Amino acid sequence: MSTPRSNEEPKGGIAGTANPPVTAAAGATSTDPAAASRAFSVEGLTQSVSSVRVGPKYMWALSLAQFGLFAALLTPVFVSMSIKAQELNPSSPETIVGSVLPFGALGALFANPLFGSLSDRTRTRWGRRRPWMVGGVVVFVAALAWLAFAPDVLQLTLAWVLAQVAANAVLATLTASFADNVPEFQRGKASSVIALAQNIAILAGLYLAVYMVGNLPVLFIAPGILAIVVILVYSAVARDDLPTTPTKPFSWLTLIASFWTNPIKYPDFGLAWWGRFLITFGTFMFTTYRVLYMQDRIGLPQAEAVGAVAFGVLLYTIALLVSASISGWVSDRIRRRKVFVWGSTALTAVGLVILAHVDSVGGFYFAEIVLGFAFGIYAAIDTALVVDVLPDPERPGKDLGVINVANALPQSLAPAVGLYLLGIGGGQNYTLMLWGAGVAVLLGALVILPIKSVR
């Protein structure tokens, strides 16, 4: 029995993009012969991107999975790694943060496209995404425990590399599963769900830090335990159908190609990649040093700095909730992506420049509101834009893994570049660092404009 189309939007999707072929629900088959022919003409690594509406159960599972994973992954980046660094080197903690985080992000750089591509090729009785999500999150939590008890910088670095590799194995396959399950006409809404979950996770991690600032093992490990639970829930709810077409034999050339999508052949994909890279680079240049900024620039002691950052992120998240909950829905309705992405990116640059010139907690809070409102719009739409410009929607895992390099690589570079800028002029040069971050983000807004296949 063929899949009914009564619950779908009218054909055509977002203006300027191809309408994806119908993917049958479990127990059904596609009635589109062109789609079937195309599925056999490509490498046959994955089924066509779905055009079947997903329901609230899937959306809730997706939001919980994103919440749990990002609470466990970003709490160390924003808070607990800085506290651990002060424990290991009280006189110069920023040097540990600026040196350890880049190594972990390099691990993420290779892990994301690799595991995305491997999951495209995986064939098991449990599906192709589930084994990587579940196995990855278990290894991730073990690495978090290692981080909590690391006695020196070397072990801290090795543990963080392992944590990033494992977490990005989960993230790559979770993102590919999003592309497998969510049709084009729901991508804006689902992208908003992801944005809200990720940023609420950051807020939850920061408030956990307020109460657990003196108990690093709990601060590192507790979010990881939550991540295991919610990834298991998502794995049980999300469809993970095996492709009906065979895979090509493994080759090292295919594996190497998983790290690359030709930006000359696919210019819109390349521009979307650079937009993601630049805004992530500029954002992480500040957020990596957020707690230390409050201590060094504003002059707060550690406990007060963590509390002020937590309240600032609360304001950030409230502003984000407002903008993200509206913008994804509006984007789907008016069938526009670019104006939301480049406009919000430019506003993020404004917020970073504001931070460069404030010298009070109140000024910090105002800048957090601006940044939260801007990033809510960006995060709600950018995932939808990226999926819209995929070069080959039959193979989302590989190309989304390449896109996720734009998340991982700047996390490697931004702390080091930020540390260099901080050191110019005698040290703690937050004004120069934040102007540098603002310029990077503004460039990220500009590269979105030439994209042609998405309006």
C-alpha positions as CSV (number, residue, x, y, z in Angstrom):
1,M,0.0,0.0,0.0
2,S,1.5,3.3,-0.9
3,T,2.1,6.1,1.5
4,P,-0.8,8.7,1.5
5,R,0.0,12.3,0.7
6,S,-2.9,13.8,2.5
7,N,-0.8,15.1,5.4
8,E,1.9,16.7,3.2
9,E,2.3,20.2,2.1
10,P,1.7,21.0,-1.6
11,K,4.4,19.9,-3.9
12,G,7.2,22.4,-4.5
13,G,8.6,22.9,-1.0
14,I,10.8,25.9,-0.5
15,A,11.0,27.9,-3.6
16,G,14.1,27.3,-5.6
17,T,14.8,23.8,-4.2
18,A,14.0,20.4,-5.6
19,N,11.1,18.5,-4.2
20,P,12.4,15.3,-2.5
21,P,11.1,12.0,-3.6
22,V,8.6,10.2,-1.4
23,T,10.1,7.9,1.1
24,A,7.7,5.1,2.2
25,A,6.8,4.7,5.8
26,A,7.5,1.4,7.5
27,G,5.7,-1.4,5.7
28,A,4.9,0.7,2.6
29,T,6.6,1.2,-0.7
30,S,7.2,4.3,-2.8
31,T,5.0,4.8,-5.9
32,D,7.4,7.2,-7.5
33,P,9.3,5.3,-10.2
34,A,11.6,8.2,-10.9
35,A,12.6,8.2,-7.3
36,A,13.2,4.5,-7.3
37,S,15.3,4.8,-10.4
38,R,17.4,7.6,-8.9
39,A,17.9,5.6,-5.7
40,F,19.5,2.9,-7.8
41,S,21.6,5.3,-9.9
42,V,23.5,6.8,-6.9
43,E,25.8,4.9,-4.6
44,G,22.8,3.5,-2.7
45,L,24.1,4.4,0.7
46,T,20.9,5.6,2.2
47,Q,17.2,5.9,1.5
48,S,15.8,9.1,0.0
49,V,15.1,11.9,2.4
50,S,11.6,11.5,3.8
51,S,8.6,13.5,2.7
52,V,6.3,11.9,5.3
53,R,5.2,14.2,8.1
54,V,6.7,13.5,11.5
55,G,4.5,13.8,14.6
56,P,4.9,15.3,18.1
57,K,6.3,12.1,19.5
58,Y,9.3,12.3,17.2
59,M,9.7,16.1,17.8
60,W,9.8,15.5,21.6
61,A,12.3,12.6,21.2
62,L,14.5,14.8,18.9
63,S,14.4,17.7,21.4
64,L,15.3,15.5,24.4
65,A,18.2,13.9,22.5
66,Q,19.6,17.3,21.5
67,F,19.2,18.6,25.0
68,G,21.0,15.7,26.7
69,L,23.8,15.5,24.2
70,F,24.6,19.3,24.3
71,A,24.2,19.5,28.1
72,A,26.9,16.9,28.4
73,L,29.1,18.3,25.6
74,L,29.0,22.1,26.2
75,T,28.9,22.3,30.0
76,P,32.7,21.4,30.0
77,V,33.3,24.0,27.2
78,F,31.5,26.8,28.9
79,V,32.1,26.2,32.6
80,S,33.6,23.0,34.0
81,M,36.7,23.1,31.9
82,S,37.6,26.6,33.2
83,I,37.0,25.4,36.8
84,K,39.2,22.3,36.2
85,A,41.9,24.5,34.6
86,Q,41.9,26.7,37.7
87,E,42.3,23.6,39.8
88,L,45.3,22.4,37.8
89,N,46.9,25.9,37.2
90,P,45.5,28.6,39.5
91,S,47.8,31.3,38.2
92,S,47.1,30.9,34.5
93,P,44.0,28.8,33.8
94,E,43.3,30.5,30.4
95,T,46.5,28.8,29.0
96,I,45.1,25.4,29.8
97,V,41.7,26.2,28.3
98,G,43.2,27.7,25.2
99,S,45.5,24.7,24.7
100,V,43.2,21.7,25.6
101,L,40.0,22.7,23.8
102,P,41.6,22.9,20.4
103,F,42.9,19.3,20.5
104,G,39.5,18.0,21.4
105,A,37.9,20.0,18.5
106,L,40.4,18.5,16.1
107,G,39.2,15.1,17.2
108,A,35.6,16.3,16.5
109,L,36.8,17.6,13.1
110,F,37.7,14.1,11.9
111,A,35.0,12.2,13.8
112,N,32.0,14.0,12.5
113,P,32.3,13.3,8.7
114,L,33.8,9.9,9.4
115,F,31.0,8.5,11.5
116,G,28.4,10.2,9.3
117,S,29.8,8.4,6.3
118,L,30.2,5.1,8.2
119,S,26.6,5.2,9.4
120,D,25.5,5.7,5.8
121,R,27.2,2.3,5.0
122,T,26.2,0.5,8.2
123,R,23.7,-2.4,7.9
124,T,22.6,-4.0,11.2
125,R,19.4,-5.5,12.6
126,W,19.2,-2.3,14.8
127,G,19.4,0.0,11.8
128,R,22.3,2.1,10.5
129,R,22.2,5.1,12.9
130,R,21.3,3.6,16.2
131,P,24.5,1.5,16.8
132,W,26.7,4.6,16.4
133,M,24.4,6.8,18.6
134,V,24.2,4.4,21.4
135,G,27.8,3.2,21.3
136,G,29.1,6.7,21.0
137,V,27.2,8.1,24.0
138,V,28.5,5.3,26.3
139,V,32.1,6.0,25.3
140,F,31.4,9.7,25.7
141,V,30.3,9.4,29.3
142,A,33.4,7.3,30.1
143,A,35.5,10.1,28.7
144,L,33.7,12.6,30.9
145,A,34.5,10.6,34.0
146,W,38.1,10.6,32.9
147,L,38.0,14.4,32.5
148,A,36.6,14.8,36.0
149,F,39.5,12.9,37.6
150,A,42.4,13.8,35.2
151,P,45.4,14.6,37.4
152,D,47.4,16.6,34.8
153,V,47.1,18.5,31.6
154,L,48.2,15.6,29.4
155,Q,45.4,13.3,30.7
156,L,42.9,16.2,30.5
157,T,43.8,16.7,26.9
158,L,43.5,12.9,26.0
159,A,40.2,12.6,27.8
160,W,38.8,15.7,26.0
161,V,39.9,14.3,22.6
162,L,38.1,11.0,23.3
163,A,35.0,12.9,24.6
164,Q,34.8,14.9,21.4
165,V,35.3,12.0,19.1
166,A,32.6,10.0,20.9
167,A,30.2,12.9,21.2
168,N,30.6,13.7,17.5
169,A,29.9,10.1,16.5
170,V,26.6,10.6,18.2
171,L,26.0,14.1,16.8
172,A,26.9,13.0,13.2
173,T,24.4,10.1,13.2
174,L,21.8,12.1,15.1
175,T,21.9,14.8,12.4
176,A,21.8,12.2,9.6
177,S,18.8,10.7,11.4
178,F,17.1,14.2,11.3
179,A,17.6,14.3,7.6
180,D,16.3,10.7,7.2
181,N,13.1,11.5,9.1
182,V,12.1,15.1,8.7
183,P,10.5,16.2,5.4
184,E,11.4,19.6,3.8
185,F,8.1,21.3,4.8
186,Q,8.8,20.6,8.5
187,R,12.6,21.4,8.6
188,G,12.1,24.9,9.8
189,K,10.0,23.8,12.7
190,A,12.3,20.8,13.6
191,S,15.3,23.1,13.3
192,S,13.7,25.4,15.8
193,V,13.2,22.4,18.1
194,I,16.9,21.6,17.9
195,A,17.9,25.2,18.6
196,L,15.7,25.5,21.6
197,A,16.9,22.1,23.1
198,Q,20.6,22.9,22.6
199,N,20.4,26.3,24.2
200,I,18.2,25.2,27.1
201,A,20.9,22.5,27.6
202,I,23.6,25.1,27.9
203,L,21.4,27.0,30.5
204,A,20.8,23.8,32.4
205,G,24.5,23.1,32.5
206,L,25.4,26.5,33.7
207,Y,22.9,26.3,36.6
208,L,24.2,22.9,37.5
209,A,27.6,24.6,37.7
210,V,26.2,27.2,40.1
211,Y,25.2,24.5,42.6
212,M,28.0,22.0,41.8
213,V,30.9,24.4,41.4
214,G,32.7,22.6,44.2
215,N,32.0,19.1,43.0
216,L,33.7,18.6,39.6
217,P,32.9,14.9,39.2
218,V,29.2,15.5,39.4
219,L,29.5,18.5,37.2
220,F,31.2,16.5,34.4
221,I,29.4,13.2,34.7
222,A,25.7,14.0,35.6
223,P,24.9,15.5,32.2
224,G,26.5,12.5,30.6
225,I,24.2,10.1,32.4
226,L,21.2,12.1,31.2
227,A,22.6,12.0,27.6
228,I,22.6,8.2,27.7
229,V,19.0,8.1,28.7
230,V,17.7,10.5,26.1
231,I,19.7,9.0,23.3
232,L,18.2,5.7,24.1
233,V,14.7,7.3,24.0
234,Y,15.4,8.8,20.6
235,S,16.8,5.6,19.2
236,A,13.6,3.8,20.2
237,V,11.3,6.4,18.7
238,A,13.0,7.5,15.4
239,R,12.7,5.4,12.2
240,D,15.9,3.9,11.1
241,D,15.0,1.9,8.0
242,L,17.8,0.0,6.2
243,P,18.2,0.9,2.5
244,T,16.9,-1.5,-0.1
245,T,19.9,-0.8,-2.4
246,P,23.3,-2.4,-1.8
247,T,26.4,-0.5,-0.8
248,K,29.4,-0.4,-3.0
249,P,32.5,-2.3,-1.8
250,F,34.5,-0.4,0.8
251,S,37.5,1.5,-0.5
252,W,40.0,3.9,1.2
253,L,39.2,6.5,-1.5
254,T,35.5,6.4,-0.5
255,L,36.5,6.9,3.2
256,I,38.8,9.8,2.4
257,A,36.0,11.4,0.2
258,S,33.8,11.4,3.3
259,F,35.8,14.4,4.5
260,W,35.2,16.4,1.4
261,T,32.4,17.9,-0.7
262,N,33.5,19.9,-3.7
263,P,32.6,23.6,-3.1
264,I,33.3,24.4,-6.8
265,K,30.8,21.8,-8.0
266,Y,28.3,22.6,-5.2
267,P,28.8,26.4,-4.5
268,D,25.7,26.8,-2.4
269,F,26.8,24.0,-0.1
270,G,30.3,25.6,0.2
271,L,28.8,29.0,1.1
272,A,26.6,27.4,3.7
273,W,29.6,25.7,5.1
274,W,31.6,28.9,5.4
275,G,28.6,30.7,7.0
276,R,28.4,28.0,9.7
277,F,32.2,28.0,10.2
278,L,32.5,31.8,10.7
279,I,29.6,32.3,13.1
280,T,30.7,29.3,15.1
281,F,34.3,30.6,15.1
282,G,33.2,34.1,16.3
283,T,30.8,32.8,18.9
284,F,33.2,30.3,20.5
285,M,36.0,32.9,20.6
286,F,33.9,34.5,23.3
287,T,32.0,31.7,25.0
288,T,35.2,29.7,25.6
289,Y,36.4,32.5,27.9
290,R,33.0,33.7,29.2
291,V,33.7,32.8,32.9
292,L,37.2,34.2,32.8
293,Y,35.8,37.4,31.1
294,M,33.5,38.0,34.0
295,Q,36.5,37.5,36.4
296,D,39.1,39.5,34.5
297,R,37.1,42.2,32.8
298,I,34.2,42.7,35.2
299,G,36.2,41.8,38.3
300,L,33.9,39.2,39.9
301,P,35.2,36.3,42.1
302,Q,34.8,32.8,40.7
303,A,31.5,31.9,42.4
304,E,29.9,35.2,41.5
305,A,31.3,35.0,38.0
306,V,29.7,31.6,37.4
307,G,26.4,32.9,38.9
308,A,26.4,36.0,36.7
309,V,27.2,33.9,33.6
310,A,24.3,31.6,34.4
311,F,21.9,34.5,34.8
312,G,23.2,36.0,31.6
313,V,22.6,32.8,29.8
314,L,19.1,32.6,31.3
315,L,18.4,36.0,29.7
316,Y,20.1,34.8,26.5
317,T,17.9,31.7,26.4
318,I,14.7,33.5,27.1
319,A,15.4,35.8,24.1
320,L,16.4,32.8,22.1
321,L,13.2,31.0,22.9
322,V,11.1,33.9,21.7
323,S,13.0,34.4,18.4
324,A,13.5,30.7,17.6
325,S,9.9,29.6,18.3
326,I,8.6,32.2,15.9
327,S,11.3,32.3,13.2
328,G,11.2,28.6,12.2
329,W,7.5,28.7,11.7
330,V,7.6,32.0,9.8
331,S,10.4,30.6,7.6
332,D,8.3,27.6,6.6
333,R,5.3,29.7,5.9
334,I,6.9,32.3,3.7
335,R,9.4,29.9,2.2
336,R,12.5,32.0,2.9
337,R,15.7,31.0,4.7
338,K,18.5,33.3,3.7
339,V,17.1,36.6,5.1
340,F,16.8,35.0,8.5
341,V,20.3,33.5,8.5
342,W,22.3,36.5,7.3
343,G,20.2,39.0,9.3
344,S,20.6,37.1,12.5
345,T,24.3,36.5,11.9
346,A,24.9,40.3,11.4
347,L,23.0,41.0,14.7
348,T,25.3,38.5,16.4
349,A,28.2,40.5,15.3
350,V,26.6,43.6,16.8
351,G,26.2,41.8,20.2
352,L,29.8,40.8,20.2
353,V,31.0,44.4,19.6
354,I,28.7,45.5,22.4
355,L,30.5,43.1,24.7
356,A,33.8,44.6,23.7
357,H,32.9,47.9,25.3
358,V,30.9,47.0,28.4
359,D,32.4,47.1,31.9
360,S,29.5,46.2,34.1
361,V,27.3,43.2,34.8
362,G,24.3,45.1,33.5
363,G,26.0,45.7,30.2
364,F,26.9,42.0,29.9
365,Y,23.3,41.1,30.5
366,F,22.1,43.5,27.7
367,A,24.6,42.0,25.3
368,E,23.5,38.5,26.2
369,I,19.9,39.4,25.3
370,V,21.0,40.7,21.9
371,L,23.1,37.6,21.2
372,G,20.3,35.3,22.4
373,F,17.7,36.9,20.2
374,A,20.0,36.8,17.2
375,F,21.2,33.3,17.7
376,G,17.7,32.0,18.2
377,I,16.8,33.1,14.7
378,Y,20.0,31.7,13.2
379,A,19.9,28.3,14.9
380,A,16.2,27.9,14.1
381,I,16.8,28.3,10.3
382,D,20.4,27.3,9.6
383,T,19.9,23.6,9.9
384,A,16.9,23.8,7.5
385,L,19.0,25.9,5.0
386,V,21.8,23.4,5.2
387,V,19.6,20.4,4.5
388,D,17.9,22.3,1.7
389,V,21.3,22.8,-0.1
390,L,22.6,19.2,0.3
391,P,24.4,18.1,-2.9
392,D,22.9,14.6,-2.7
393,P,19.9,14.1,-0.5
394,E,20.2,10.4,-1.0
395,R,23.4,10.5,1.1
396,P,22.7,12.9,4.0
397,G,25.1,11.4,6.5
398,K,28.2,12.1,4.5
399,D,27.5,15.7,3.5
400,L,26.0,16.6,6.9
401,G,29.2,15.2,8.4
402,V,31.2,17.6,6.2
403,I,28.9,20.5,7.3
404,N,29.5,19.5,11.0
405,V,33.2,20.1,10.3
406,A,32.2,23.7,10.2
407,N,31.1,23.3,13.8
408,A,34.1,21.4,15.0
409,L,37.0,23.1,13.2
410,P,36.3,26.6,14.6
411,Q,36.1,25.1,18.1
412,S,39.7,24.1,17.6
413,L,40.8,27.4,16.2
414,A,38.8,29.9,18.2
415,P,40.3,29.3,21.6
416,A,43.8,29.5,20.2
417,V,43.1,32.7,18.2
418,G,41.2,34.2,21.1
419,L,44.2,33.4,23.4
420,Y,46.5,35.1,20.9
421,L,44.3,38.2,20.7
422,L,43.9,38.4,24.5
423,G,47.7,38.5,24.8
424,I,48.2,41.5,22.6
425,G,49.1,44.6,24.5
426,G,50.0,43.0,27.8
427,G,47.3,40.4,28.2
428,Q,43.5,40.3,28.9
429,N,42.7,42.3,25.8
430,Y,39.1,41.4,25.6
431,T,38.2,44.4,23.5
432,L,40.4,43.2,20.6
433,M,39.3,39.6,21.0
434,L,35.6,40.5,20.8
435,W,36.1,42.9,17.9
436,G,37.9,40.0,16.1
437,A,34.9,37.7,16.9
438,G,32.5,40.3,15.6
439,V,34.3,40.7,12.3
440,A,34.4,36.9,11.8
441,V,30.7,36.7,12.4
442,L,29.9,39.6,10.1
443,L,31.8,37.8,7.3
444,G,29.7,34.8,8.0
445,A,26.6,36.9,7.3
446,L,28.0,38.1,4.0
447,V,28.8,34.7,2.6
448,I,25.2,33.6,2.9
449,L,24.0,36.3,0.4
450,P,25.2,34.6,-2.8
451,I,23.4,31.3,-2.2
452,K,21.1,30.8,-5.2
453,S,19.2,27.5,-4.6
454,V,17.5,28.7,-1.4
455,R,15.5,32.0,-1.2
